[in-house]
Amino acid sequence: MGSILMAPKDFPELFINSLTRNSSMSIRGIEMFCSYFSELLIKNYFLEDGAVSEKKGYIKKGCTRSFIIDEEGKEHILFFGFEDSWLYDHESFRFGKSGVQNIQALEDTELLVINRSDWFSLRNEIPGLALWQTEKVEKMTAEIMRLLTEIKCTPPEDRYLKLFATHPAIFQRIALRHIASYLNIEPPSLSRIRRRIAKKNII
């Protein structure tokens, strides 16, 4: 815990609303949970592959990418993180072993972070916290399955159009080469898709 205790008033409204709306945590429990966080500004990497994910970070402001690197040195983006997103390598954080994810800021990013040891200690001390985390993990797992299904079964142009329709703000904050990696489309192919869509005047 840091020398200056954080309180619920120091957290974004989305964060507090999530705790009060989707968990059975008491006001005292929420205050206790919040007191174990500290603030961190990242300009580059929050986590690199091979390291243990010792902190879980909540994005207060900013934008990140989470990616892995294959044996040939090619990057594959798994997620983008924006405000109200959590950053950590799930398997590494849970089991305390070296991870495979890289998490990098794409713009100056303000985080609220909690140490791994504190997180697991609080799970046992604060009623409702474990259930709240389980629900978060289930939502994350569902999103991963949705993305994998789209990559396997949906044509590249349809993947691009769906991303544009559901998350248009991404295109204002993320470089196209990163969007291509996230959609599992080669950058030249994405350029052709964008030109084709422009000619059709679809978006």
C-alpha positions in Angstrom: 0.0 0.0 0.0 1.3 3.5 -0.8 2.1 6.1 1.9 -0.9 8.2 0.7 -4.1 6.2 0.9 -6.4 6.4 -2.1 -10.2 6.7 -1.5 -13.2 6.1 -3.8 -13.3 9.9 -4.6 -9.9 9.4 -6.4 -11.3 6.9 -8.8 -13.3 7.4 -12.0 -17.1 7.2 -11.7 -17.1 4.1 -14.0 -14.9 2.2 -11.6 -16.9 2.9 -8.5 -20.2 2.3 -10.4 -18.9 -1.1 -11.5 -18.2 -2.1 -7.9 -21.5 -0.8 -6.5 -23.7 -2.1 -9.3 -22.1 -5.5 -10.0 -20.9 -6.7 -6.7 -22.2 -7.3 -3.2 -19.2 -5.3 -1.7 -20.1 -3.0 1.2 -19.1 0.7 1.3 -16.4 -0.3 3.8 -15.1 -3.0 1.5 -14.9 -0.6 -1.5 -13.0 1.9 0.6 -10.6 -0.8 1.7 -10.1 -2.1 -1.8 -9.4 1.4 -3.2 -6.9 2.2 -0.5 -4.5 -0.5 -1.9 -4.2 1.2 -5.3 -1.5 3.7 -6.4 -1.2 6.0 -9.4 1.2 5.2 -12.2 1.9 7.1 -15.5 3.3 4.9 -18.3 4.7 6.2 -21.5 6.0 2.9 -22.9 5.8 -0.6 -21.5 3.6 -1.7 -18.5 4.6 -5.4 -19.0 7.0 -7.2 -21.2 7.0 -10.9 -22.1 9.2 -13.1 -19.8 8.3 -11.0 -16.8 5.8 -11.9 -14.0 2.7 -9.8 -14.1 3.1 -8.4 -10.6 0.6 -5.6 -10.9 -2.9 -5.2 -12.2 -3.6 -1.8 -13.8 -6.9 0.0 -14.4 -6.8 2.6 -17.2 -7.9 6.0 -15.8 -6.9 7.8 -19.0 -5.0 6.6 -22.1 -4.7 3.8 -24.6 -2.6 0.6 -24.7 -2.1 -2.5 -26.8 -1.5 -6.0 -25.5 0.4 -8.3 -27.9 2.5 -11.4 -28.2 5.5 -12.0 -30.5 5.8 -15.3 -32.4 8.9 -17.3 -33.1 9.5 -15.3 -36.3 9.4 -12.0 -34.4 6.0 -11.0 -35.7 3.7 -9.1 -33.4 0.1 -10.2 -32.9 -2.2 -7.7 -31.1 -4.7 -9.4 -28.7 -6.4 -6.3 -27.2 -6.5 -2.6 -27.1 -7.0 -1.0 -23.7 -8.9 2.2 -23.2 -10.4 4.0 -20.3 -12.2 1.6 -17.9 -10.0 -1.4 -19.1 -7.8 -3.6 -16.9 -4.2 -4.5 -17.8 -2.4 -7.7 -16.8 -1.4 -11.1 -18.2 -4.1 -13.2 -16.7 -2.2 -16.5 -16.5 1.0 -14.9 -15.2 -0.9 -12.8 -12.6 -2.9 -15.8 -11.4 -0.1 -18.3 -11.1 2.9 -16.0 -10.5 4.9 -17.3 -13.5 6.6 -15.7 -16.4 4.1 -14.4 -18.9 4.0 -14.0 -22.7 2.2 -10.8 -23.1 3.6 -7.3 -23.8 1.5 -4.4 -22.7 2.5 -1.0 -24.2 1.1 2.5 -24.0 0.1 4.0 -27.3 -0.3 7.4 -25.7 0.6 8.7 -22.2 -1.5 6.5 -20.0 -2.6 7.1 -16.4 -3.1 3.9 -14.4 -4.4 2.9 -11.0 -2.4 -0.1 -10.0 -2.6 -2.8 -7.3 0.1 -5.3 -6.4 -0.6 -9.0 -7.0 0.0 -10.0 -3.4 -2.5 -7.3 -2.2 -5.1 -8.4 -4.8 -5.2 -12.0 -3.7 -5.1 -11.1 0.0 -8.1 -8.7 -0.5 -10.0 -11.4 -2.4 -10.2 -13.4 0.9 -10.8 -10.4 3.1 -13.5 -8.4 1.2 -16.8 -10.2 0.7 -18.0 -9.8 -2.9 -14.6 -9.0 -4.5 -13.9 -12.6 -5.7 -17.4 -12.7 -7.4 -16.9 -9.3 -9.0 -13.5 -10.5 -10.4 -15.0 -13.7 -11.7 -17.7 -11.8 -13.6 -15.0 -9.6 -15.1 -13.0 -12.6 -16.3 -16.1 -14.3 -17.8 -16.8 -11.1 -19.8 -13.2 -11.0 -21.0 -13.3 -14.7 -22.0 -16.5 -14.2 -23.9 -14.9 -11.3 -25.8 -11.8 -13.4 -26.7 -14.1 -16.2 -28.0 -16.0 -13.7 -30.1 -12.9 -12.3 -31.6 -11.4 -15.8 -32.3 -14.7 -16.8 -34.0 -14.7 -13.7 -36.2 -11.1 -14.3 -37.2 -11.8 -17.9 -38.2 -15.2 -17.4 -39.8 -15.7 -13.8 -41.0 -14.2 -12.3 -44.1 -11.6 -9.6 -43.5 -13.7 -6.8 -45.0 -16.6 -7.8 -42.7 -14.3 -7.8 -39.7 -13.1 -4.3 -40.5 -16.6 -3.0 -41.1 -17.9 -4.4 -37.8 -15.0 -2.9 -35.9 -15.7 0.5 -37.5 -19.4 0.2 -36.7 -19.0 -0.9 -33.1 -15.9 1.1 -32.1 -15.4 4.0 -34.4 -13.3 5.9 -31.9 -10.5 3.3 -32.3 -9.7 4.7 -35.7 -9.0 8.1 -34.1 -6.5 6.8 -31.6 -4.9 3.7 -33.1 -2.5 3.4 -36.0 -3.8 1.4 -39.0 -0.9 -1.1 -38.7 -2.0 -2.0 -35.2 -5.6 -2.3 -36.3 -4.5 -4.6 -39.1 -2.7 -6.8 -36.6 -5.7 -6.9 -34.2 -8.0 -7.9 -37.1 -5.4 -10.5 -38.3 -5.2 -8.7 -41.7 -1.9 -7.9 -43.4 -1.4 -4.1 -43.7 -1.4 -4.1 -47.6 -4.7 -6.1 -47.6 -6.2 -3.6 -45.1 -5.3 -0.7 -47.4 -7.0 -2.5 -50.3 -10.1 -3.1 -48.2 -10.2 0.6 -47.2 -9.9 1.7 -50.8 -12.6 -0.7 -51.9 -14.9 0.5 -49.2 -14.2 4.1 -50.1 -15.2 3.5 -53.7 -18.4 1.9 -52.5 -19.1 4.8 -50.2 -20.1 2.4 -47.5 -18.7 4.4 -44.6 
